[in-house]
Amino acid sequence: MPLLRKKRLFGAGVGAGVLGALFLAIRYAVRPVTKSRVPDTISPAIFRTKVLHTSLGQIVYHESGTGPTLLFIHGVCPGASSYEWSKVYPEFTVSHRVLAPDLIGFGESARPDRNVSATDYAKALGEFLRGTCDEPVTIIASGLGAGLSIQLASQHPEVVRKLILWMPTGLTELGDEVSMGRRLASMAPMLHRFMYRNYESSKAAIRAWIVARGFSDESKITEETVDVYTTCAQQYGAEHAIRNLYSGRLNVNLEQRLPMLSQPVTFIWPENLDTELAARLQALAKGSRMILGPKLSQLGAVEGAPEMAALLAEELEPGLKVV
């Protein structure tokens, strides 16, 4: 009898411990994130910050310059924002009108708590361009932002004149699947929120991602870059877009979309990475060009801004010198 009583007490204690841990997880999952002010360094001082409302919510964007419009689209990752191109796009305000939005769910734009697909993003970007531009634009984009730009150009060809893409991905062609744990967590919003707020958006996790995938040379990572990405990652509601990313809703089928494009496409790919994949993507887009760029990684526009600006200048206006 004493042994049986001890077992029951032990079982009750374990049950209480599990329930306590679960309660603690729920408490931290639903706890609002303290909203820190997004650093001013997210965009250069000469740019005006504006807002345009779309069917997905408001898009915050930065604008400066006159001439044909260039639209800079950032990649998709925790802490992503228009900051990614902020060291590059000021170089083009003398000859172009430059627009640099934060995609819905990122930076200072709306962060809706709902299931959002790549098609929804393309629709919102189409609405953004119709609300800000009178003519088709040239899009400069990176990573999955480039994939979403391809989706936009195939769905709404009338708003896109040309695509210049740094390391484009739709995720499906890379075989770079989200881990099973993250995919399962994305199906349980509360669990995903707990994991994101307490681990994935921490400064240490953001720095680790930049080291592993963002930069090719760790010594070039600045505290400014880590601070901007961390602050954006920790904004209230920032986990919603990442949940859509992990669920696969933001995937773009490039093998289907690239052959549909009627616009000229230029792929820029770092010479140190998988150029075979780059050639395979180029072959899907009729009449496209391939430029092998410097040895950079996903955040090449942050790590190697001068080299990226020079490549873009040559592509946009051959002979144009970038200081």
C-alpha positions as CSV (number, residue, x, y, z in Angstrom):
1,M,0.0,0.0,0.0
2,P,2.7,2.6,0.8
3,L,4.4,1.7,-2.5
4,L,1.2,2.1,-4.4
5,R,0.6,5.5,-2.6
6,K,4.1,6.6,-3.6
7,K,3.5,5.7,-7.2
8,R,0.3,7.6,-7.3
9,L,1.9,10.6,-5.7
10,F,4.8,10.4,-8.2
11,G,2.3,10.2,-11.1
12,A,0.4,13.2,-9.8
13,G,3.6,15.1,-9.4
14,V,4.7,14.4,-13.0
15,G,1.2,15.3,-14.2
16,A,1.3,18.6,-12.3
17,G,4.8,19.3,-13.7
18,V,3.7,18.7,-17.3
19,L,0.6,20.8,-16.8
20,G,2.8,23.5,-15.2
21,A,5.2,23.5,-18.1
22,L,2.3,23.6,-20.6
23,F,0.7,26.5,-18.7
24,L,4.1,28.4,-18.7
25,A,4.5,27.8,-22.5
26,I,1.0,29.1,-23.1
27,R,1.6,32.1,-20.9
28,Y,4.7,33.0,-22.8
29,A,3.2,32.2,-26.2
30,V,0.3,34.6,-25.7
31,R,2.3,37.3,-24.0
32,P,2.5,40.4,-26.2
33,V,6.0,41.2,-27.5
34,T,7.4,44.6,-26.4
35,K,7.4,46.7,-29.6
36,S,10.7,48.4,-30.0
37,R,11.0,51.2,-32.4
38,V,12.3,50.1,-35.8
39,P,15.8,51.8,-36.1
40,D,16.0,54.8,-38.4
41,T,18.8,53.0,-40.3
42,I,16.1,50.8,-42.0
43,S,16.2,53.5,-44.7
44,P,18.4,56.4,-45.7
45,A,17.4,59.9,-44.5
46,I,16.8,61.3,-48.0
47,F,13.9,58.9,-48.5
48,R,10.3,59.8,-47.6
49,T,8.4,57.1,-45.8
50,K,4.8,56.6,-47.0
51,V,1.9,54.1,-46.6
52,L,-0.4,52.5,-49.1
53,H,-3.4,50.3,-48.2
54,T,-3.9,47.0,-50.0
55,S,-6.2,44.0,-49.5
56,L,-3.7,42.4,-47.2
57,G,-3.1,45.5,-45.1
58,Q,-1.0,48.6,-45.2
59,I,2.4,48.6,-47.0
60,V,5.0,51.0,-45.6
61,Y,7.5,52.0,-48.3
62,H,10.4,54.5,-48.8
63,E,10.6,56.7,-51.9
64,S,13.0,59.1,-53.5
65,G,14.4,60.2,-56.9
66,T,12.8,60.9,-60.3
67,G,12.8,59.0,-63.6
68,P,11.8,55.4,-64.5
69,T,10.7,53.5,-61.4
70,L,12.8,50.8,-59.7
71,L,11.1,48.6,-57.1
72,F,13.4,46.9,-54.6
73,I,12.0,43.8,-53.0
74,H,13.7,42.2,-50.0
75,G,14.0,38.5,-49.2
76,V,11.9,36.5,-46.7
77,C,13.4,35.5,-43.3
78,P,13.0,36.4,-39.7
79,G,13.7,40.1,-39.4
80,A,13.5,40.8,-43.1
81,S,12.7,44.3,-44.3
82,S,13.6,46.9,-47.0
83,Y,16.8,47.5,-45.0
84,E,18.3,44.7,-47.1
85,W,18.6,47.0,-50.1
86,S,19.1,50.2,-48.2
87,K,22.9,50.4,-48.9
88,V,22.3,49.9,-52.7
89,Y,19.2,51.7,-53.8
90,P,20.3,55.3,-52.9
91,E,22.8,55.1,-55.7
92,F,20.0,55.2,-58.3
93,T,18.0,58.2,-57.2
94,V,19.8,60.5,-59.6
95,S,18.5,58.6,-62.6
96,H,15.4,56.7,-61.3
97,R,12.5,57.0,-59.0
98,V,13.2,54.4,-56.3
99,L,10.5,52.5,-54.2
100,A,11.5,50.2,-51.4
101,P,8.6,48.6,-49.6
102,D,8.5,46.3,-46.6
103,L,6.5,43.3,-47.7
104,I,3.3,42.5,-45.8
105,G,4.2,40.8,-42.5
106,F,7.7,42.3,-42.4
107,G,9.4,45.5,-41.3
108,E,7.0,48.3,-40.6
109,S,4.2,47.0,-42.8
110,A,1.0,45.3,-41.6
111,R,1.4,41.9,-40.0
112,P,-1.9,40.1,-40.4
113,D,-2.7,37.0,-38.3
114,R,-4.1,34.9,-41.1
115,N,-3.1,32.3,-43.7
116,V,-1.5,34.2,-46.6
117,S,-0.2,32.6,-49.8
118,A,2.2,33.6,-52.5
119,T,-0.8,34.4,-54.7
120,D,-2.0,36.8,-52.0
121,Y,1.4,38.5,-51.9
122,A,1.4,38.9,-55.7
123,K,-2.1,40.5,-55.6
124,A,-1.1,43.0,-52.9
125,L,2.1,43.9,-54.7
126,G,0.0,44.5,-57.9
127,E,-2.3,46.7,-55.9
128,F,0.7,48.6,-54.5
129,L,2.1,49.2,-58.0
130,R,-1.2,50.4,-59.4
131,G,-1.5,52.8,-56.5
132,T,2.0,54.2,-56.8
133,C,3.0,54.0,-60.5
134,D,1.6,55.0,-63.8
135,E,3.8,52.7,-65.9
136,P,5.3,49.2,-65.6
137,V,8.3,49.1,-63.3
138,T,11.7,47.3,-63.2
139,I,11.9,45.1,-60.1
140,I,15.1,44.3,-58.4
141,A,14.6,41.5,-55.9
142,S,16.3,38.7,-53.9
143,G,15.7,35.3,-52.5
144,L,12.0,34.4,-52.0
145,G,11.2,38.1,-52.6
146,A,12.5,37.4,-56.1
147,G,10.2,34.3,-56.3
148,L,7.2,36.4,-55.3
149,S,8.2,39.0,-57.9
150,I,8.2,36.2,-60.5
151,Q,4.7,35.2,-59.3
152,L,3.7,38.9,-59.6
153,A,5.0,39.3,-63.1
154,S,3.3,36.1,-64.2
155,Q,-0.1,37.0,-62.6
156,H,0.0,40.7,-63.4
157,P,2.3,41.2,-66.3
158,E,0.9,44.7,-67.1
159,V,2.7,46.2,-64.0
160,V,6.2,44.7,-64.5
161,R,8.6,45.8,-67.2
162,K,11.7,43.9,-66.3
163,L,13.0,41.6,-63.5
164,I,16.6,41.7,-62.1
165,L,16.9,38.9,-59.6
166,W,19.6,38.1,-57.0
167,M,19.6,34.3,-56.1
168,P,15.9,33.8,-56.8
169,T,14.1,30.9,-55.1
170,G,10.6,29.6,-54.9
171,L,11.9,27.2,-52.2
172,T,10.5,24.1,-53.9
173,E,13.3,23.8,-56.5
174,L,16.1,23.9,-53.9
175,G,15.0,20.8,-52.0
176,D,15.7,23.1,-49.0
177,E,12.6,22.0,-47.1
178,V,11.6,23.5,-43.8
179,S,12.5,21.2,-40.9
180,M,9.7,18.8,-39.9
181,G,9.6,20.4,-36.4
182,R,9.0,23.9,-37.8
183,R,6.4,22.6,-40.3
184,L,4.5,20.9,-37.5
185,A,4.8,23.9,-35.3
186,S,3.3,26.1,-38.1
187,M,0.2,24.0,-37.9
188,A,-0.2,24.9,-34.2
189,P,-0.1,28.7,-34.0
190,M,0.4,28.9,-30.2
191,L,3.3,26.5,-30.4
192,H,4.8,28.4,-33.3
193,R,4.3,31.7,-31.5
194,F,6.1,30.3,-28.4
195,M,9.1,29.0,-30.4
196,Y,9.4,32.1,-32.5
197,R,9.1,34.7,-29.7
198,N,11.4,32.8,-27.3
199,Y,14.0,31.4,-29.6
200,E,13.9,32.2,-33.3
201,S,13.6,36.0,-32.9
202,S,16.3,36.3,-30.3
203,K,19.4,38.4,-31.1
204,A,21.6,35.2,-30.9
205,A,19.4,33.3,-33.3
206,I,19.2,36.2,-35.8
207,R,23.0,36.6,-35.7
208,A,23.4,32.8,-36.2
209,W,21.2,32.9,-39.2
210,I,23.1,35.8,-40.7
211,V,26.4,34.0,-40.1
212,A,25.2,30.7,-41.6
213,R,23.1,31.9,-44.6
214,G,23.2,35.7,-44.9
215,F,26.9,36.6,-45.3
216,S,29.7,34.7,-46.9
217,D,32.3,36.6,-44.7
218,E,31.4,36.7,-41.0
219,S,33.9,39.5,-40.4
220,K,31.7,41.9,-42.5
221,I,28.7,41.5,-40.2
222,T,28.0,44.8,-38.4
223,E,26.1,45.4,-35.2
224,E,23.8,47.7,-37.2
225,T,22.7,44.8,-39.4
226,V,22.1,42.5,-36.5
227,D,20.2,45.1,-34.5
228,V,17.9,46.0,-37.5
229,Y,17.1,42.4,-38.2
230,T,16.6,41.6,-34.6
231,T,14.3,44.6,-33.9
232,C,12.2,43.8,-37.0
233,A,12.0,40.1,-36.0
234,Q,10.7,41.1,-32.6
235,Q,7.9,43.4,-33.7
236,Y,4.4,42.4,-32.5
237,G,2.9,39.9,-35.0
238,A,6.1,39.3,-36.9
239,E,5.7,35.5,-36.3
240,H,2.6,35.3,-38.5
241,A,4.5,35.7,-41.9
242,I,7.1,33.2,-40.7
243,R,4.4,30.7,-39.9
244,N,3.1,31.1,-43.5
245,L,6.7,30.6,-44.7
246,Y,7.2,27.4,-42.7
247,S,3.8,26.0,-43.7
248,G,4.8,26.2,-47.4
249,R,2.1,28.7,-48.3
250,L,4.7,31.2,-49.6
251,N,6.3,28.7,-51.9
252,V,6.5,29.6,-55.6
253,N,6.7,27.0,-58.4
254,L,9.4,28.6,-60.5
255,E,9.4,25.7,-63.0
256,Q,5.8,26.6,-63.7
257,R,6.0,30.4,-63.4
258,L,9.3,31.2,-65.2
259,P,8.2,29.9,-68.7
260,M,5.1,32.1,-68.3
261,L,7.0,35.4,-68.2
262,S,6.9,37.8,-71.1
263,Q,9.2,40.3,-69.5
264,P,13.0,40.3,-69.8
265,V,14.7,38.6,-66.9
266,T,18.3,38.9,-65.6
267,F,19.6,36.5,-63.0
268,I,22.5,37.5,-60.9
269,W,24.2,34.6,-59.1
270,P,27.3,34.4,-56.9
271,E,30.0,32.6,-58.6
272,N,30.9,30.6,-55.5
273,L,27.5,28.9,-55.1
274,D,25.4,26.4,-57.1
275,T,25.7,27.8,-60.6
276,E,24.1,24.6,-62.0
277,L,20.9,25.5,-60.4
278,A,21.2,29.0,-61.7
279,A,21.6,27.7,-65.2
280,R,18.6,25.5,-64.8
281,L,16.4,28.4,-63.7
282,Q,17.7,30.6,-66.5
283,A,16.8,27.9,-69.1
284,L,13.2,28.1,-67.9
285,A,12.8,31.9,-68.7
286,K,12.8,32.6,-72.4
287,G,15.5,35.1,-73.5
288,S,16.8,35.6,-70.0
289,R,20.4,36.6,-69.1
290,M,22.8,35.3,-66.4
291,I,25.4,37.3,-64.7
292,L,27.9,35.7,-62.3
293,G,28.3,38.1,-59.4
294,P,30.9,38.4,-56.5
295,K,31.3,35.7,-53.8
296,L,28.4,36.7,-51.6
297,S,25.4,35.0,-50.0
298,Q,21.7,35.6,-49.5
299,L,22.2,39.1,-48.0
300,G,24.6,40.1,-50.7
301,A,23.0,43.6,-51.0
302,V,24.0,44.2,-47.3
303,E,27.4,42.5,-47.3
304,G,28.6,43.7,-50.7
305,A,26.6,46.8,-51.4
306,P,29.2,48.6,-53.7
307,E,29.7,45.5,-55.9
308,M,25.9,44.9,-56.1
309,A,25.3,48.6,-57.0
310,A,27.9,48.4,-59.8
311,L,26.4,45.2,-61.2
312,L,22.9,46.8,-61.2
313,A,24.1,50.0,-62.8
314,E,25.7,48.1,-65.6
315,E,22.5,46.1,-66.1
316,L,20.2,49.1,-66.0
317,E,22.3,51.6,-68.0
318,P,25.5,50.2,-69.5
319,G,28.3,52.6,-68.9
320,L,26.7,54.3,-65.9
321,K,29.3,54.8,-63.1
322,V,28.3,54.3,-59.5
323,V,30.4,56.3,-57.0
